[in-house]
């Protein structure tokens, strides 16, 4: 694995749908801003359902002096609408994007699914090299992939289309990540692939997310957490401990950085950050 002189650390937020949620997110962002992230990404919601909320959060982050990277997918939008969104982001000074396949809304079966490599090509055709483009990678393979090798070749297609780097789905199996990087190297993928890190905050939610996205929660972790029953404080402390150790091992093996899925909460992220001794 390549050694990186400067590592990139970033945080992901989702756009709230209420003013109370917005206030909470502003507080969380303020706490995490003290860690001086390289950028903060903002999710787009299924089928672009949070488009305007995403824009609002992106604008606030950008105006606070931190680089923002909005998620973007076609969903049911036209090329004209996506081009308009790209121009809006250019106009406010956004220079990073996370390009995703996204999903077509239910009930709109006639809409053509646009894959991430096609979206990357579209962005490059419309905006040249203005944006640094991140794409998604799946160390444990996308749940809809036909097989392992095919999924890795789809990732290469995203880079061939013009993506700069990738952010992985979260995982708790470090060997899966390193094996994935080895396989990427073999087919000529040399761009940075940042591990996505999910703190364990709400275990029931984590199980649901993991079942949907294909991220494995190792049996020993499930057994340990289930043993705590309803002791949420112990669950979070255990989660902080094992995720910190996982990040330590990743950093010791020359990864390009870490991308934290914050779930719009700061405590666990800051605790992991402190355990890793990362600079502020």
C-alpha positions, 0 to 999 in steps of 0.5 A, a space after each residue: 500500500 502506498 504511503 501518504 505524506 499527508 493524510 486526509 480526515 473528513 466527516 459526513 453529516 446528513 441534512 436534518 428535516 427540522 429546525 431542531 435538527 438543524 440547531 443540533 447539527 450546527 452544535 455538532 459541526 461547531 464541536 467537530 470543526 475544532 478538529 480541523 477536518 479537510 472537508 465535510 460531506 453532506 448526504 443527498 438522501 434517497 433519490 435526491 429527496 433532501 436536495 434543498 436541505 443538502 444545499 443549505 447545510 453545504 452552504 453553511 459549512 462552506 461559509 464557516 470556512 470548512 470545505 464542503 463536499 455535497 453528495 450528488 446522484 441523478 435519481 429521477 433528475 434530468 441532465 439539465 437539473 443536475 447541470 443546474 445543481 453543479 453550476 449552483 455549487 460552482 457559484 458558491 465556491 464548492 470544489 468537491 463532490 461525492 458522486 453516487 449512483 443513487 436510487 430511482 424513486 419507487 413508482 418511477 420504474 421508467 426512469 433510467 438508472 444512471 451509474 456513478 461512472 456515468 455521473 462522473 463522466 457527466 460532471 467532467 463534461 460539464 465542469 472540467 477539472 473544477 471539482 475533486 470527485 469522490 466515489 463510493 467503494 465497497 470492501 465487502 462488495 456492494 450488496 447488488 454486485 454479481 461478484 467480487 471481481 465485477 464490483 472492483 471493475 465497476 470501481 475502476 470504471 469510476 476512476 477511468 471516468 475521472 474520479 479522484 479518490 474513493 470513500 468506502 462503505 463502513 466496515 469492522 473487518 480490517 482484513 476485508 479492507 486490505 484485501 480489497 486494496 490489494 485487489 484494486 492494486 492488481 487491476 491498476 487502481 492507484 488513487 486513494 481509497 479512504 476507509 469509512 469509519 462508523 462509530 457504534 452509537 445505536 446498535 439497533 440502527 447499526 444492525 438495520 443499516 448493515 443489513 441494508 448495505 451489506 456491511 458485516 458486523 463480526 459475530 464477536 462484536 454482536 455477542 459482546 454488545 448484546 451482552 450489555 443489553 440496554 446499557 447504552 453507555 457501556 455499548 458506546 464505550 465498547 464501540 469507541 474502544 474497538 473502533 479506535 483500535 481498528 483505526 490505529 491498525 489502519 493508520 499504522 498500515 499506511 492508509 490515506 486517511 479516515 472518513 467518519 460517518 458522524 450520524 450528526 453526533 460528536 461525542 464518539 467521534 471526538 473520543 476516537 479522535 483523542 484516542 488516536 492522538 490526531 492533531 487538531 
